[in-house]
Structure formats: C-alpha cells, structure tokens
Amino acid sequence: MNSNYIDSFKAQDPYRIGLITKGSRGDIQPFIALAIGLKKRGHQVTIVTFRNFQKLIGDYQIDFIPLDLNMEEEVYNEEVMEVTRTGSLLKFALLLRKHSDKYLDKTIHDIDRASENFDFIIASGLAFPNILPIAVKRHIKYAILNFSMPYSITKEFPSIGFEFQNIPIINKWSYTIFAYASCILFLLREVNLSARFLNLPKWSLAQLRKEFQLNNRLILHPMSQQLLQQPLDWPSNSAVTGFLNLPSTERTQISNEKSSSELQTFLEHGEKPIYIGFGSIPIPDPDLMGSIISRLLNETQHRILYCHGWTKPFLKLEHKNLFLVDSINHEWLMPRCKLAIIHGGIGTVGAVLHGQIPMIIASILADQPNNGKLITKKKLGVHIPFRKLSYDKILMAINLISTEEYTLNALATGAKMKLENGVEESVKLIEGYLK
C-alpha cells in the first residue's frame, strides 16, 4: 500500500472513530483496512461488529467491541438456503429484517454504549439504520461506507433494479424510487425500532429519506474507478475511493493468512488452477456444484483450487488436480490462478481483478447480479446466475474468458487498479470532512 499521505505526518486533530458494520467477511475486511489507515494517522479506532470476527480483527491489533450474534452460524438454516436458491432481492431484504429483529434490542444497546466513546462513526449500509438515532441522540457526525450499490442520485446511470434502461431523467427518478422502496421495506422500520429502544421520537419517511439520500453526508464507495466511474453530478461528499485492501506486508504475517506448504507444492507443480469459491454465501445447490467440479476434473485438463468459505464441506472427491482449502488470502492467491469462478461479492471481484485474471460470476443474491452484469459489460468475465448454472454453460464461459481479449482486459484493468489507493483516499476524505 502506498502510504505517502498516511505516514507523512500524524493528523493534527486525532479523533475517536467507531467503525460499525454488520454482515459477512466481505463487509468486515474493508473496515479492517480502513482502521489500519486511520490508526497510522494517530486516530483511536474501534470496530463494532459480530463476535465471530473477533480473532480476525484482533490479529490486526485493532480495538473490538462485539455484537452478540455469530453471522456464520446464522446463515445455515433452511430459510436462508431457500432465499439463496430463489435469488430474490425482496425475500433477502425481508429475511435480513427478520434476523435483525432477533437481536435488535441487544444490538442497539451495545452500539449505543460503544458510541459513548466516539467522536465520529463510519457505518456500513446494513448498520446505518441502527446508528442513525444514536448519532442524532449523541450529536455525533457519521459517514457511510457503501459497498457497490450507489444510492447517491445521478443521471449518468440508473439505480440497482433499473438496469433495463439508461435515460438520464429516468435514471435520476430511479434513485428516488429505490430510496423510498428501501425506506419502506427495511430502513424506516429498523430506524424506528432503534429509536423506540432508545426512547427517542419516531422518524417519518421524509426525515429518513433526507438523511439517507439528500443531506450530503460523507458516503464512500470503496470500489475501483475502473468499475464505477465517479459521476460528475454527484454531491461533493459522495466519492469513489478505490478498494480498501489490507496491506500485504502486514497480511502475510497473520498466521491464518499464510499458505500451507502443501498448497505451495500444488501451485508449483502444474499449470495455474481455476479458483472456485463462494465466500460467506452458502452454495444453494451443493450437488450441482459438486457435479460441475467433478466433470471439469474428469473431462478436461483443468486443475481446480476450491475454497469452502462458509459453505459446509460437501465435496467427496479425490483427484490429483483438485486442492481444497477452508479459507485463503485472495490477494496472494489470485495472481497464481488463471481464472476464478465466484459468487460476485464486490470484495472478491476486486481481489480477482487485482490479481489480473478474468472471472465467471455465478450470482446468488443482493448486489451480485449487478456486479455480474458490470463485469460482463466490461468484458472482464461472464455472468451466469446460479439458478441457471450448468456444466455446459460453465465450460463455454471458461473457454470464452480464456481468450486473448478477456485475458488482456483483465491484465490492463488490474494494472490500473494497482495505481489506486482506496485506504489513503478514504482517510484523506474522512479527515477533510471532519475539518
């Protein structure tokens, strides 16, 4: 990580900053990278998130306050699996709401208590409705770290869900429609439940939309400009920063991030493998995925490195061209692979492109279909919704993205991304906003 700004001098006015997030590892890891950058500037930084990430955060010497929920355990039940099979964004939003309700009282209490020690809060989109009443109650400034689904109004491209058209005036209206839908389906209820627990006044839809979309709060989009070019008509405090990558020098010192000697041997003896991994998203149909991997191994010469992530182990294969891992440092691994088959979470998309290889996105839900359409449009890979996945489609996609056009596109995009420094840019913006 280029740290000229971060290490040049300490911030003149250090702050006590709380980074509050909810979600999977893809939602946590960028906050760790940001915390490291802010700490190097002299700020006191604490991450508030689910307790199953305590070791990951502690490995980087960052202060941690746990929320009483283990997200990895929560994702394994039939209700969650059904939503992943349908890929419905509406069902996903309703499921988020249901799971949030189970722990909301304790979550609000823990966040409120933690916020006593913060001068400034940076929240993820999922945590935003929880911190909003608290920030107002305690008169704390806040910013939002928004992953891959911009909701700052622009005429340059439509909001998520409106990709079927691209007309400037309709584009602007699409963000208003998205904001109202988000507020009605999820945000307003969550904010008012949080306010009720804190004995605060109820919020109206207009008040919430103003905070959500119109108040020119600092909103950081930790994506590459190679994927999301910052619109010229965005408000002054909405910015595309570049991906928030963990510093490689520190990451390679973490015991859980080191590769085994067996993996090193596998990578060194044979052609580069195909990486397959779905991160924190349970695979909707393990039998289908197992069949696809088995046929690739038995009917082609491809080598495969499969990462279980949060999916319970299901592969019962033994093959000289197959290597299994539970977790892996994507930044280290991707340059050692020839292509990747992933679910399409924006963090993994960034790691694949940073590794300068093309990808197949087998999207399941949330922002993943949108990310799949994006990489298809830019000819950096192919998008196949998981529910339409088959061996023949995967094989055709592998052959397509192995061509010179896709290979060169991935090389060029990755090279440009390496010139970006999302952590440094984000720290600059945060300090400028606080001043």
C-alpha positions in Angstrom: 0.0 0.0 0.0 1.4 3.4 -1.0 1.4 5.2 2.4 3.0 8.6 1.5 0.0 10.5 2.9 -0.8 8.2 5.8 2.8 8.0 7.1 3.9 11.6 6.2 2.7 13.1 9.5 0.1 12.4 12.1 -3.3 14.0 12.0 -3.3 17.4 13.8 -6.7 16.6 15.4 -6.9 12.9 16.2 -10.4 11.6 16.7 -12.0 8.6 18.4 -13.6 6.8 15.5 -16.1 4.0 15.6 -16.3 1.7 12.6 -19.7 -0.1 12.8 -20.7 -2.9 10.4 -22.9 -5.9 10.1 -22.6 -8.7 7.5 -20.1 -11.3 6.3 -16.3 -11.2 5.9 -16.7 -9.1 2.7 -18.4 -6.4 4.9 -15.7 -6.6 7.6 -12.4 -6.8 5.8 -12.6 -3.3 4.2 -13.3 -1.8 7.6 -10.1 -3.5 9.0 -8.1 -2.0 6.1 -9.6 1.4 6.8 -9.0 1.1 10.6 -5.3 0.4 9.9 -5.0 3.5 7.7 -6.8 5.7 10.3 -4.6 4.3 13.2 -1.5 5.2 11.3 -2.7 8.8 11.2 -3.0 8.7 15.0 -6.7 8.3 15.4 -8.2 6.0 18.0 -10.2 3.4 16.1 -12.6 0.7 17.3 -14.5 -1.8 15.2 -18.0 -2.8 16.3 -19.4 -5.9 14.6 -20.4 -9.6 15.1 -18.5 -11.6 17.6 -17.3 -14.3 15.2 -14.9 -11.8 13.7 -13.1 -11.1 17.0 -10.0 -13.1 16.1 -9.7 -11.7 12.6 -9.9 -8.1 13.9 -7.6 -8.9 16.9 -4.9 -10.3 14.6 -4.5 -6.7 13.2 -4.2 -5.2 16.7 -7.5 -3.2 16.3 -9.8 -2.5 19.3 -13.0 -4.5 19.1 -16.5 -4.4 20.6 -18.6 -7.5 19.8 -22.3 -7.6 18.8 -23.9 -10.7 20.3 -24.5 -12.6 17.0 -22.4 -15.2 15.1 -23.2 -14.5 11.5 -21.5 -17.7 10.2 -23.9 -19.8 12.4 -26.9 -17.7 11.3 -26.5 -18.4 7.6 -27.1 -22.1 8.0 -30.8 -22.9 8.1 -33.3 -23.9 5.5 -34.9 -20.5 5.4 -31.6 -18.9 4.3 -30.9 -21.7 1.8 -34.3 -21.2 0.2 -33.6 -17.5 -0.3 -30.2 -18.3 -1.9 -32.0 -20.7 -4.2 -34.5 -18.1 -5.4 -32.1 -15.2 -5.6 -35.0 -12.8 -4.7 -33.8 -9.4 -3.6 -37.1 -8.8 -1.9 -37.0 -12.1 0.1 -33.4 -11.3 1.0 -34.4 -7.9 2.4 -37.3 -9.4 4.4 -35.0 -12.2 5.7 -32.5 -9.6 6.8 -35.2 -7.8 8.7 -36.4 -11.0 10.4 -32.9 -12.0 11.5 -32.1 -8.4 12.6 -35.2 -8.4 14.8 -34.0 -11.4 16.9 -31.0 -9.4 18.2 -32.0 -5.8 17.7 -32.6 -4.8 21.3 -29.2 -6.1 22.4 -27.5 -4.8 19.2 -28.8 -1.2 19.8 -27.8 -1.4 23.4 -24.3 -2.5 22.5 -23.9 0.1 19.7 -25.3 2.9 21.9 -23.0 2.1 24.8 -19.9 1.8 22.5 -20.8 5.2 20.9 -20.3 7.0 24.2 -16.6 6.9 23.4 -16.8 8.0 19.7 -16.4 11.5 18.1 -17.2 10.1 14.7 -18.9 7.0 13.3 -18.4 5.3 10.0 -21.2 2.7 9.3 -21.9 0.2 6.6 -25.2 0.3 4.8 -26.7 -2.5 6.9 -25.7 -0.8 10.1 -26.8 2.7 9.0 -30.4 2.5 10.4 -29.1 1.3 13.8 -26.6 4.1 14.2 -28.8 6.9 12.9 -30.9 7.5 16.0 -27.8 7.1 18.2 -25.8 9.6 16.2 -28.6 12.1 16.4 -29.1 11.4 20.1 -25.4 11.9 20.9 -24.7 14.6 18.3 -22.0 12.5 16.6 -21.1 13.1 13.0 -21.3 10.0 10.8 -20.3 8.7 7.4 -21.4 5.7 5.3 -19.2 3.1 3.7 -21.4 1.9 0.8 -20.4 -1.3 -1.0 -21.2 -1.5 -4.7 -24.8 -0.2 -4.9 -24.6 3.6 -5.1 -27.7 5.4 -4.0 -26.3 9.0 -4.5 -28.5 10.5 -7.2 -27.1 10.7 -10.7 -28.4 10.9 -14.3 -25.3 9.0 -15.6 -26.6 5.5 -14.8 -29.7 4.0 -13.2 -30.2 2.7 -9.7 -30.0 -1.0 -9.0 -33.1 -2.7 -10.3 -33.5 -0.3 -13.2 -30.6 -1.5 -15.4 -33.1 -2.3 -18.2 -33.0 1.3 -19.3 -30.5 4.2 -19.3 -32.3 7.5 -19.9 -30.9 10.5 -17.8 -34.1 11.8 -16.5 -35.4 8.3 -15.6 -32.1 7.5 -14.1 -32.5 10.3 -11.6 -36.0 9.2 -10.7 -34.9 5.6 -10.3 -32.8 6.6 -7.2 -35.9 8.2 -5.6 -37.9 5.1 -6.2 -35.1 2.9 -4.8 -34.8 5.2 -1.8 -38.5 5.0 -1.0 -38.6 1.2 -1.5 -35.5 0.8 0.8 -37.0 3.0 3.4 -40.4 1.3 3.4 -39.1 -2.3 3.2 -36.2 -2.1 5.6 -34.8 1.2 6.8 -37.8 3.0 8.3 -38.9 0.1 10.4 -35.3 -0.6 11.6 -34.7 3.1 12.4 -37.9 3.4 14.4 -37.3 0.1 16.3 -33.9 1.5 17.2 -35.4 4.9 18.2 -38.0 3.1 20.4 -35.4 1.2 22.3 -33.6 4.5 23.0 -36.8 6.3 23.9 -36.4 8.7 21.0 -39.0 10.3 18.8 -40.3 8.4 15.8 -38.9 9.1 12.4 -41.0 10.0 9.3 -40.4 8.6 5.8 -39.4 12.1 4.6 -36.9 12.6 7.5 -35.3 9.3 6.8 -35.1 9.8 3.1 -33.4 13.2 3.7 -30.8 11.5 5.9 -30.5 8.5 3.6 -30.1 10.4 0.3 -30.3 14.2 0.5 -28.2 15.6 3.4 -24.8 15.3 1.6 -23.3 13.2 4.3 -19.9 11.7 3.6 -20.6 8.5 1.5 -17.5 6.5 0.5 -17.9 3.9 -2.2 -14.9 1.5 -1.8 -14.7 0.4 -5.4 -12.3 0.9 -8.2 -12.8 3.7 -10.7 -12.2 1.0 -13.3 -15.6 -0.4 -12.3 -17.5 2.6 -11.1 -16.5 5.9 -12.7 -17.5 8.7 -10.3 -20.4 10.6 -11.8 -19.8 14.3 -12.5 -23.2 15.3 -10.9 -22.7 13.5 -7.6 -22.8 15.7 -4.5 -19.5 16.9 -3.1 -19.3 14.3 -0.3 -20.0 11.2 -2.4 -16.8 9.6 -3.6 -15.4 6.5 -5.3 -12.2 5.8 -3.4 -10.8 2.6 -4.8 -10.9 -0.8 -3.0 -9.9 -0.9 0.7 -7.2 -3.5 0.6 -5.4 -4.9 3.6 -1.7 -4.0 3.5 0.1 -7.1 2.1 3.2 -6.7 4.3 1.0 -7.0 7.4 -1.4 -9.5 6.0 1.3 -12.1 5.2 2.4 -12.0 8.8 -1.0 -13.2 10.1 -0.9 -16.9 10.8 -4.4 -17.6 9.3 -3.5 -15.8 6.1 -0.3 -17.9 5.4 -0.5 -20.6 2.7 0.5 -24.2 3.6 3.5 -26.0 2.1 1.1 -28.5 0.5 -0.7 -25.6 -1.3 2.6 -24.2 -2.4 3.6 -27.6 -3.9 0.3 -27.9 -5.7 0.6 -24.5 -7.3 4.2 -25.0 -8.3 3.7 -28.4 -10.0 1.3 -27.9 -12.9 -0.4 -25.2 -14.8 -2.3 -22.4 -13.0 -5.6 -23.7 -11.5 -9.1 -22.4 -11.7 -10.1 -20.9 -8.4 -13.7 -21.7 -7.2 -15.1 -20.2 -4.1 -18.3 -18.6 -2.8 -17.0 -16.9 0.3 -19.6 -16.3 3.0 -22.6 -17.2 0.8 -23.8 -20.8 1.2 -23.9 -22.6 -2.1 -27.6 -23.1 -3.0 -27.1 -26.5 -4.7 -24.0 -28.3 -3.5 -24.9 -31.4 -5.6 -24.9 -29.3 -8.7 -21.6 -27.6 -7.9 -20.1 -31.0 -6.9 -21.1 -32.4 -10.3 -19.7 -29.5 -12.2 -16.3 -29.7 -10.4 -16.2 -33.5 -10.9 -16.8 -33.2 -14.6 -14.3 -30.5 -15.0 -11.7 -32.7 -13.4 -12.6 -35.9 -15.2 -13.5 -34.5 -18.7 -10.9 -31.7 -19.0 -7.3 -31.0 -18.1 -8.1 -28.1 -15.8 -6.8 -28.0 -12.3 -9.0 -26.7 -9.5 -8.5 -25.0 -6.2 -11.7 -25.0 -4.3 -12.3 -22.8 -1.2 -15.1 -23.9 1.2 -15.5 -20.5 2.8 -18.7 -20.6 4.9 -20.2 -23.5 2.9 -20.1 -26.7 4.8 -17.7 -29.2 3.1 -19.6 -31.3 0.6 -17.0 -32.4 -2.0 -16.2 -36.1 -1.6 -13.7 -36.1 -4.5 -10.1 -37.2 -4.5 -8.2 -36.1 -7.6 -4.6 -35.2 -8.4 -5.8 -31.9 -10.0 -8.0 -30.8 -7.0 -6.9 -28.9 -3.9 -9.2 -28.0 -1.1 -8.8 -25.1 1.4 -11.1 -23.7 4.1 -10.1 -20.1 3.6 -7.4 -18.3 1.6 -5.8 -14.9 1.2 -7.3 -13.9 -2.2 -4.8 -11.1 -2.8 -2.0 -13.6 -2.6 -3.7 -16.4 -4.4 -5.4 -14.8 -7.5 -2.2 -14.0 -9.4 -1.3 -17.7 -9.1 -4.6 -18.8 -10.8 -5.7 -18.5 -14.4 -9.4 -17.6 -13.8 -11.9 -17.5 -11.0 -15.5 -18.8 -10.5 -17.1 -16.8 -7.7 -20.4 -15.6 -6.3 -19.7 -12.0 -7.2 -19.4 -10.2 -3.9 -17.7 -6.9 -4.6 -14.7 -7.6 -2.4 -13.9 -10.9 -4.2 -14.5 -9.2 -7.6 -11.9 -6.6 -6.6 -9.4 -9.3 -5.5 -9.8 -11.2 -8.7 -9.3 -8.1 -10.8 -6.4 -7.0 -8.7 -4.9 -10.4 -9.5 -5.3 -9.6 -13.2 -7.4 -12.6 -14.1 -10.9 -12.9 -15.7 -13.8 -14.4 -13.8 -17.2 -16.2 -14.0 -19.7 -14.7 -11.6 -22.4 -17.3 -10.6 -24.5 -14.7 -8.8 -26.9 -15.7 -6.0 -28.5 -12.6 -4.5 -28.1 -8.9 -3.3 -25.6 -6.9 -5.3 -24.0 -10.0 -7.0 -26.2 -10.0 -10.2 -25.4 -6.3 -10.6 -21.7 -7.0 -10.3 -22.1 -9.8 -12.8 -23.7 -7.5 -15.4 -20.9 -5.0 -14.8 -18.0 -7.4 -15.4 -19.8 -8.8 -18.5 -20.3 -5.3 -19.9 -16.6 -4.6 -19.5 -15.6 -8.0 -20.9 -13.7 -8.9 -17.7 -15.8 -12.1 -17.3 -19.1 -13.8 -17.8 -22.2 -13.7 -15.6 -24.3 -16.8 -15.1 -27.0 -16.6 -12.3 -26.5 -19.6 -10.1 -30.1 -20.8 -10.7 -29.2 -21.1 -14.4 -25.9 -22.8 -13.9 -24.9 -25.9 -15.7 -21.7 -27.8 -16.7 -22.1 -26.8 -20.3 -22.5 -23.1 -19.5 -19.5 -23.1 -17.2 -17.3 -24.9 -19.8 -18.4 -22.4 -22.5 -17.7 -19.5 -20.2 -14.2 -20.9 -19.3 -13.4 -21.1 -23.0 -14.6 -17.6 -23.7 -12.8 -15.8 -20.9 -9.6 -17.8 -21.6 -9.4 -16.0 -25.0 -6.8 -13.2 -25.6 -9.4 -10.4 -25.4 -10.6 -11.2 -21.9 -7.1 -12.0 -20.7 -5.7 -8.7 -21.9 -8.7 -6.8 -20.5 -8.1 -8.3 -17.0 -4.4 -7.6 -17.2 -5.0 -3.9 -18.2 -7.7 -3.3 -15.6 -5.7 -4.9 -12.8 -2.7 -2.8 -13.7 -4.7 0.4 -13.4 -6.3 -0.8 -10.2 -2.8 -1.2 -8.6 -2.3 2.5 -9.1 -5.3 3.3 -6.9 -5.1 3.5 -3.1 -8.5 3.3 -1.6 -7.3 3.5 2.0 -5.3 6.6 1.5 -8.0 8.3 -0.5 -10.7 7.4 2.1 -8.5 8.7 5.0 -8.0 12.0 3.2 -11.7 12.4 2.6 -12.6 11.5 6.2 -10.1 13.9 7.7 -11.3 16.7 5.3 -14.9 16.0 6.2 -14.1 16.2 9.9 -12.3 19.5 9.5 
